[in-house]
Amino acid sequence: MSVQSAIAMGAGQVLAIDPVPDRRARAEAMGARAIDVGDDRKSQVRAVRDATGGRGVDAVIEAVGADATIDLALRAVRVRGRVSVIGVSQNNRFTFPMEIAQLKELDFAIGLCSVQAELPTLLALTENGRLDPGAVVSHRLPLSEGDRAYQMYGSRSDSVCKVVLDPRL
């Protein structure tokens, strides 16, 4: 949904970095330019710089919440750019690279989606075709297979992205 959201908000180019080939392919299908350079952060930052004429990206949506991806976001964004962390971090002791943020004069935002506040906008964007939540659904299972769905999601098996549990199946 980050790719679709960035496009809906007017991004001219969306870059997607993901170590999982299926997720990169899904991002490309939604309109992003996928970058595949493995897990090497320096190569990832270099690839972003190459794709942006050396500047870095204007804004980053960090949707994983891992230390490495937050750090990558801070390094890949341009001077005076914006980093928005919506991924849920489990690290209570993340070492924030304050020097990088200050030298780049970054706008750094972090938070969770307020469903109540955002739902009217999301429904309107979906209704007019600017967002397609179905594009991130990889599996539809009966509600009775909830355990299997959570196991699949937890292990990232079977090219899982998002699972819909449908009691009508």
Secondary structure, DSSP 8 states (H G I E B T S, - for coil): -HHHHHHHTT-S--EEE-S-HHHHHHHHHTT-EEE--TT-HHHHHHHHHHHTTTS-EEEEEE-S--HHHHHHHHHHEEEEEEEEE-S----TT----HHHHHHHT-EEEE----HHHHHHHHHHHHHTTS--GGGGEEEEEEGGGHHHHHHHHHHT-TT-SEEEEETT-
